Amino acid sequence: MKPFIVALAAVAALCAGSAARAADIQHAFLVQNSGWMEPFYVDPASRLKPLVGAVAQAASRPSEKVFTLAFSQSNGKNQSPLLLGENQGGAGAGAGVNARLATLGLARKGEGAALADTDFQEAVTRTITGPFQSRPGIVWIFTNNKNSPNNDQQTAERNRDFYRLLHLEPSIRKTVVFPLKMPVQGKRYQARGLMVYALAYGQPAADALDRILAEGRLKQVLTRAPARLKPVDADAVRIVPRAVGNSGAVKTSLGADGRTVVLDVDAAALVPRITLDASLQNLFYPYVIERAEVKAALGAGGRRTALEVSPATVSGLQPAASQAVRVRFDLPVEQIPSAWSAQAIAAMGKQVLLPMRAEIGLAGQRLVLADSFADELRELFPGDPISEVFTPPETVRASTARVPLLVRVQYPLLPVFVIVGAVLALLGGLLALGLVSRRSTRYPVKVDGVARQVLLKPFQQLALLDADGNPAGIVKRGLGRPAVLKVEDGHTIALG
């Protein structure tokens, strides 16, 4: 195991810091052809080779490179893994892989007739340092699950090496497994099942593997759900909302992604404290959560508040099964805009979205392999100790699931109507004022007892003269009737 760790440690930083895009991920399809695989190559009903081509076509994109390799164990002239060829992924990947596998037979030790043994560690290591050139990629392994370097009878120890590779090697960021039923009969051996491993080397490869599983194309070939080997402590559980218990004004639903919890809130009937009836679902396939304490917190706007979850413990929760829970939390009311705020007014009576995030943690957890899955492994791979790879590491005692939470606040139209009405009234008043200000009115006035008429517009002032043309005073009009603003000495002004 040590040479493998040393080899990967030398390139771990490269994988962690790689900026490779998901579209550039490379794939290696390793097909076991050691002696233990004899029935898969002899039985005419074997679907091994067509399966490899179908997976390659479903999992890869046209821009990705696909390597096809056979692996057993290096011995003399027999080299493992043996690169059979490479081609581009996508629609033509299946035909390319099938063409390279068409003539593949069982590998032999050196020059003799003895069939080759199997070394998983060697195959994975040399694939990463060889065709992958230590760059991120997904290693797909098609095997009967027997790891026996040099026909070593200490298979348990050899399998532990593989276990440490799958679970503990940091550069292998994600591993999923598909145990498949494939009964075959050879001249020497028989087999009931085939195991397909997908090992993501480097974080970009792990992201690509997540994408591949989410896209659904692989489900058309590998029709059963993948078993998770690594990481065991991420996305362990999810909350599935059922109803809000304390307010009919709050509606709950699950987003299109199947993960986001959506709360539709009426701003006019806002309830600060939410009581959410939900289901806590176990995503630890194929593991049973034998026991764990549930802790949760809500993150919104840089602030974290505790969520109350009851019951606070989980026990005996089977894979994909759910347990009813009640979650209580306070909405960050101070972050919800007022119905009279600029943000709400700009929404014009529509929704304002407030993204948040709930973190659900399982502490002191104990995971055990589901009995149904263990029975299936024993049936497909009888007497095979490598099935112990499904035992979770003892170090995995806690896990965290991050659940997106979206609060959609529906605002009423009344504030919009009020503000729009006020604006229209103001504009109408200004318009009327403008029209009025342009109209002149005649008013009677007596200057030194002599009657006359003056023509005044709103807010206009006028200097009055006596009969000799001398200043007598000033009158001024506002919106209504005019008033005497000034009277010169020796004169009189009277408005009629």
C-alpha positions in Angstrom: 0.0 0.0 0.0 2.9 2.4 0.8 4.1 2.8 -2.9 0.6 3.8 -3.9 0.3 6.4 -1.1 3.7 7.8 -2.1 2.8 8.0 -5.8 -0.5 9.7 -5.1 0.9 12.1 -2.5 3.3 13.4 -5.1 0.4 14.5 -7.3 -2.3 15.2 -4.6 -1.6 18.9 -4.8 -1.9 18.9 -8.5 -5.4 17.2 -8.3 -6.6 19.5 -5.5 -5.6 22.6 -7.3 -6.5 21.6 -10.8 -8.8 23.9 -12.7 -9.9 21.2 -15.1 -13.5 21.7 -16.3 -16.0 18.9 -16.0 -16.1 18.7 -19.8 -12.4 17.8 -19.8 -12.6 14.9 -17.4 -10.9 11.7 -18.7 -12.2 8.2 -18.2 -10.4 4.9 -17.9 -12.4 1.7 -18.3 -10.5 -1.1 -16.6 -11.7 -4.6 -17.5 -10.4 -7.5 -15.4 -9.1 -10.4 -17.5 -7.3 -12.5 -14.9 -8.0 -16.2 -14.4 -10.9 -15.6 -12.0 -12.8 -13.9 -14.8 -12.7 -17.0 -17.0 -16.5 -17.6 -17.1 -17.1 -14.0 -18.3 -14.9 -14.7 -21.3 -16.0 -18.3 -22.0 -19.8 -18.1 -21.5 -21.4 -17.0 -24.8 -24.2 -15.4 -22.7 -21.8 -13.1 -21.0 -22.7 -9.4 -21.3 -19.4 -8.1 -19.8 -18.0 -6.5 -23.0 -21.2 -4.9 -24.3 -21.8 -3.6 -20.7 -18.4 -1.8 -20.7 -19.1 -0.1 -24.1 -22.6 1.0 -22.9 -21.3 2.5 -19.7 -18.6 4.3 -21.6 -21.1 5.8 -24.0 -23.5 6.8 -21.2 -20.9 8.3 -18.9 -18.6 10.3 -21.3 -19.0 13.4 -23.3 -17.8 14.0 -26.9 -15.0 16.3 -25.5 -13.7 13.8 -23.1 -11.0 11.2 -23.7 -11.7 7.5 -23.0 -9.0 4.9 -22.3 -9.8 1.2 -22.5 -7.5 -1.1 -20.5 -7.3 -4.7 -19.4 -6.0 -5.5 -16.0 -4.8 -8.6 -14.1 -1.3 -8.6 -12.6 2.1 -7.9 -14.1 4.2 -11.0 -14.5 7.0 -11.4 -17.0 5.6 -10.3 -20.4 2.1 -9.9 -19.1 1.8 -6.2 -18.2 -1.1 -4.8 -16.2 -2.9 -2.7 -16.8 -2.6 -3.0 -20.6 -3.7 0.0 -22.6 -5.9 -1.4 -25.5 -6.5 2.0 -27.0 -8.1 5.4 -26.6 -10.9 7.4 -28.3 -13.3 10.3 -27.7 -16.3 9.9 -25.6 -19.9 10.5 -26.4 -22.1 8.7 -29.0 -19.2 6.9 -30.6 -17.5 5.8 -27.3 -19.4 2.5 -27.1 -18.4 1.3 -30.5 -14.8 2.3 -29.9 -14.6 0.5 -26.6 -16.4 -2.6 -28.0 -13.9 -2.8 -30.9 -11.0 -2.8 -28.5 -12.5 -5.4 -26.3 -13.6 -7.7 -29.1 -10.5 -9.8 -29.2 -9.6 -9.5 -25.5 -9.1 -12.9 -23.8 -7.8 -14.1 -20.5 -4.2 -13.0 -19.5 -1.6 -15.6 -18.6 1.4 -15.5 -16.3 4.6 -15.0 -18.2 5.3 -17.6 -20.9 3.4 -20.4 -19.1 -0.2 -21.6 -19.5 -1.2 -20.5 -16.0 -3.8 -17.8 -16.0 -2.8 -14.4 -14.5 -3.6 -13.3 -11.0 -5.3 -10.0 -10.0 -3.8 -6.9 -8.4 -6.4 -4.0 -8.0 -3.9 -1.7 -6.4 -1.4 -2.0 -9.3 -4.1 -1.5 -11.8 -5.4 1.8 -10.3 -2.0 3.2 -9.5 -0.6 2.6 -13.0 -3.7 3.9 -14.7 -3.4 7.2 -12.7 0.3 7.7 -13.3 0.2 6.3 -16.8 -2.7 7.2 -19.2 -4.1 9.8 -16.8 -0.6 11.4 -16.4 -1.7 12.2 -12.8 -4.5 14.5 -13.9 -8.0 14.2 -12.6 -10.2 11.4 -14.1 -12.7 8.7 -13.3 -11.5 5.1 -13.1 -14.2 2.6 -13.9 -13.4 -1.0 -12.8 -15.3 -4.0 -14.1 -14.5 -7.0 -11.9 -15.7 -10.2 -10.3 -14.5 -8.7 -7.0 -11.6 -11.1 -6.4 -8.3 -9.4 -5.5 -5.5 -12.1 -5.4 -2.0 -10.8 -6.2 0.4 -13.7 -6.9 -2.5 -16.0 -6.1 -2.0 -14.9 -2.5 -4.2 -16.8 -0.1 -4.0 -13.9 2.3 -6.9 -12.3 0.4 -8.2 -10.6 3.5 -4.9 -8.5 3.8 -4.9 -7.7 0.1 -8.5 -6.6 0.3 -7.7 -4.4 3.3 -5.1 -2.6 1.0 -7.9 -2.0 -1.5 -10.2 -0.9 1.3 -7.7 1.7 2.5 -7.4 2.9 -1.1 -11.1 3.3 -1.5 -11.8 4.9 1.9 -8.7 6.6 3.2 -6.7 7.8 0.2 -7.4 11.6 0.1 -6.8 11.9 -3.7 -9.7 9.5 -4.4 -12.4 12.0 -3.6 -15.5 9.9 -4.4 -16.3 6.2 -5.0 -19.6 4.6 -5.9 -20.2 0.9 -6.6 -22.8 -1.0 -8.7 -23.2 -4.7 -7.7 -24.8 -6.3 -10.7 -26.4 -9.7 -11.3 -24.6 -11.5 -14.1 -24.7 -15.3 -13.9 -22.0 -16.9 -16.1 -20.6 -20.5 -16.4 -17.1 -21.3 -17.6 -15.1 -24.4 -17.9 -13.2 -23.8 -14.7 -15.3 -21.4 -12.7 -18.7 -19.9 -12.4 -19.9 -16.5 -11.2 -23.2 -14.9 -10.2 -22.3 -11.2 -10.2 -20.2 -8.4 -11.5 -19.0 -5.4 -9.6 -18.6 -2.0 -11.3 -16.6 0.6 -9.3 -16.3 4.3 -10.2 -13.3 6.0 -8.5 -13.0 9.8 -8.9 -9.4 10.9 -8.8 -9.3 14.6 -7.8 -12.1 17.0 -7.0 -12.9 17.9 -10.6 -13.5 14.2 -11.3 -15.7 13.9 -8.2 -17.8 16.9 -9.5 -18.0 15.2 -12.9 -19.1 11.9 -11.3 -21.9 13.8 -9.4 -23.0 15.3 -12.7 -23.0 11.9 -14.5 -25.1 10.4 -11.7 -27.5 13.3 -11.7 -28.0 13.4 -15.5 -29.6 10.0 -15.5 -28.2 8.6 -18.7 -26.2 6.0 -16.7 -29.4 4.7 -15.1 -30.4 3.4 -18.5 -27.4 1.0 -18.4 -26.8 0.5 -14.7 -30.4 0.3 -13.6 -29.9 0.0 -9.9 -28.9 2.8 -7.5 -25.2 3.1 -6.8 -23.9 2.2 -3.4 -21.8 4.9 -1.7 -18.3 4.1 -0.5 -16.9 7.6 -0.3 -17.5 10.2 1.0 -19.8 8.7 3.6 -20.1 11.9 5.6 -21.5 14.2 3.0 -25.2 14.7 2.0 -26.1 12.1 4.6 -29.7 13.1 5.1 -32.3 15.5 3.7 -35.4 17.2 5.0 -38.6 16.6 3.0 -41.3 19.2 4.0 -44.8 18.1 4.7 -46.7 21.0 6.2 -46.3 24.1 8.5 -48.1 23.4 11.7 -48.6 26.9 13.2 -49.7 29.0 10.2 -52.0 28.5 7.4 -50.4 31.6 5.7 -47.1 29.7 5.1 -47.1 27.0 2.5 -44.2 24.5 2.0 -43.0 22.6 -0.9 -39.9 20.9 -2.4 -37.9 22.7 -5.1 -37.4 21.3 -8.6 -34.0 20.0 -7.6 -35.5 17.7 -5.0 -33.5 19.3 -2.2 -34.5 22.9 -1.7 -37.2 23.5 0.9 -39.4 26.3 -0.3 -41.5 28.4 2.1 -44.1 30.6 0.6 -44.9 33.4 3.1 -47.7 36.0 2.9 -46.1 39.3 4.1 -49.4 40.4 5.5 -49.6 37.4 7.8 -46.0 36.9 8.6 -45.3 34.4 11.4 -41.8 35.0 13.0 -41.5 31.4 14.3 -42.1 28.5 11.9 -43.0 25.0 13.0 -42.3 22.7 10.0 -43.5 19.1 10.0 -41.2 17.1 7.8 -39.5 13.8 7.1 -35.8 13.2 7.8 -34.6 10.8 5.0 -31.6 8.6 5.2 -29.4 9.0 2.1 -26.6 6.8 3.4 -27.3 4.0 0.9 -26.5 1.1 1.6 -26.1 2.0 5.3 -28.5 1.9 8.2 -28.2 4.9 10.6 -28.2 2.7 13.7 -28.0 5.7 16.0 -27.2 9.4 15.7 -27.9 12.7 17.4 -29.5 15.4 15.2 -28.3 19.0 15.4 -29.3 21.7 13.0 -28.7 25.4 12.3 -30.1 28.0 9.9 -27.7 30.3 8.0 -29.1 33.6 6.5 -27.3 36.8 5.7 -24.1 35.8 7.6 -26.1 34.9 10.7 -26.6 31.4 12.2 -29.5 30.5 14.4 -30.2 27.1 16.0 -33.0 24.9 14.7 -34.9 22.8 17.1 -35.4 19.3 15.8 -37.6 16.7 17.6 -37.0 13.9 18.2 -33.3 14.8 18.6 -32.1 11.3 17.9 -32.3 8.9 14.9 -32.2 5.1 15.4 -32.6 2.2 13.1 -33.2 4.3 10.0 -32.9 2.1 6.9 -31.5 3.4 3.6 -34.0 5.7 1.8 -36.4 5.4 4.8 -37.7 8.5 6.5 -38.5 9.5 10.1 -41.1 12.1 11.0 -39.6 15.2 12.6 -40.7 18.6 13.7 -38.4 21.5 13.0 -38.8 24.9 14.7 -36.9 28.0 13.7 -37.3 31.7 13.7 -37.5 33.5 10.4 -35.0 36.4 10.2 -37.7 39.0 10.2 -35.2 41.8 10.2 -34.1 40.6 6.8 -37.6 40.4 5.3 -38.3 43.8 3.6 -41.3 45.8 4.8 -44.3 45.9 2.4 -43.5 49.6 2.1 -39.8 49.1 1.3 -38.3 50.0 -2.0 -37.5 46.3 -2.6 -41.2 45.3 -2.0 -42.5 48.2 -4.1 -40.2 47.3 -6.9 -41.6 43.7 -6.8 -44.9 45.2 -7.8 -46.9 42.8 -5.7 -44.9 39.8 -6.8 -42.5 37.6 -4.8 -39.3 38.6 -3.1 -36.8 35.7 -2.8 -34.7 35.2 0.3 -32.2 32.3 0.0 -31.0 30.6 3.2 -29.4 27.4 4.1 -30.1 24.8 6.8 -27.3 22.6 8.1 -28.2 19.3 9.5 -25.6 17.4 11.4 -25.5 13.9 12.7 -23.2 13.5 15.8 -22.1 10.3 17.4 -23.4 8.4 14.4 -23.1 4.6 14.0 -23.5 3.2 10.5 -24.0 -0.5 9.7 -24.5 -2.2 6.3 -28.1 -2.9 5.6 -28.9 -6.6 6.0 -30.7 -6.7 2.7 -27.6 -5.3 0.9 -25.3 -7.7 2.7 -27.5 -10.6 1.8 -27.4 -9.5 -1.9 -23.6 -9.3 -1.8 -23.3 -12.8 -0.3 -25.6 -14.1 -3.1 -23.7 -12.4 -5.9 -20.2 -12.9 -4.5 -20.4 -16.0 -2.3 -17.4 -16.4 0.0 -15.9 -13.1 -1.2 -14.2 -11.1 1.7 -13.8 -8.0 -0.4 -17.4 -7.1 0.4 -15.9 -5.8 3.6 -15.1 -2.6 1.7 -18.7 -1.6 2.5 -17.8 -1.3 6.2 -17.7 2.5 7.0 -14.4 3.7 8.5 -14.5 4.1 12.3 -13.4 7.7 11.8 -16.7 8.6 10.3 -18.6 9.5 13.4 -20.3 12.7 12.2 -21.7 14.0 9.0 -23.3 17.2 7.7 -26.0 17.8 5.2 -26.6 21.2 3.7 -30.2 21.9 2.8 -31.0 25.0 0.6 -33.9 26.9 2.0 -35.8 29.5 0.0 -38.3 31.9 1.5 -40.6 33.4 -1.0 -42.4 36.4 0.4 -45.6 37.4 -1.4 -46.3 41.1 -1.0 -49.8 42.7 -1.4 -50.6 45.2 -4.1 -52.2 47.8 -1.7 -48.9 49.7 -0.9 -48.3 49.8 -4.7 -51.7 51.2 -5.3 -51.4 53.7 -2.5 -48.1 55.0 -3.6 -49.1 55.1 -7.3 -52.3 56.9 -6.3 -50.3 59.4 -4.3 -47.9 60.0 -7.1 -50.8 60.4 -9.6 -52.6 62.9 -7.2 -49.4 64.9 -6.8 -48.8 65.0 -10.6 -52.5 66.0 -11.0 -52.1 68.8 -8.5 -49.0 70.0 -10.1 -50.7 69.9 -13.5 -53.7 71.8 -12.3 -51.5 74.3 -10.6 -49.6 74.8 -13.8 -52.8 75.4 -15.7 -54.2 77.8 -13.1 -50.9 79.7 -13.0 -51.3 80.5 -16.7 -54.8 82.2 -16.4 -55.2 86.0 -15.8 -58.2 87.4 -14.0 -59.6 91.0 -13.8 -60.0 92.6 -10.4 -61.6 96.1 -9.5 -59.3 98.5 -7.6 -59.5 102.2 -6.6 -56.4 104.3 -6.7 -56.9 107.6 -4.8 -60.6 107.0 -5.1 -60.6 106.5 -8.9 -61.9 103.1 -10.0 -60.1 101.0 -12.5 -59.5 97.3 -13.2 -56.2 95.3 -13.1 -55.4 92.0 -14.9 -53.4 89.6 -12.7 -52.1 86.0 -13.0 -51.5 83.8 -9.9 -48.5 84.8 -7.9 -48.1 88.0 -10.0 -47.6 91.5 -8.5 -48.4 94.8 -10.1 -47.2 98.4 -9.5 -50.1 100.9 -9.5 -49.7 104.5 -10.7 -51.8 107.6 -9.9 -53.5 109.8 -12.5 -50.2 111.7 -12.9 -48.2 108.6 -13.6 -46.5 108.5 -10.1 -46.2 105.3 -8.1 -49.1 104.8 -5.8 -48.5 101.3 -4.5 -48.2 97.5 -5.3 -50.8 94.7 -5.3 -50.1 91.0 -5.5 -52.1 87.9 -6.2 -51.6 84.4 -4.9 -54.0 81.6 -5.9 -57.0 83.6 -4.8 -57.9 87.2 -4.8 -55.1 89.9 -4.8 -54.0 91.9 -1.8 -52.4 95.3 -1.3 -48.7 94.7 -0.8 -47.5 98.4 -0.5 -49.1 101.9 -0.4 -46.9 105.0 -1.2 -47.2 108.1 1.1 -50.1 110.4 0.2 -52.1 107.7 -1.7 -54.9 105.3 -1.1 -55.5 101.9 -2.7 -58.7 99.9 -2.2 -59.6 96.5 -3.8 -63.2 96.2 -4.8 
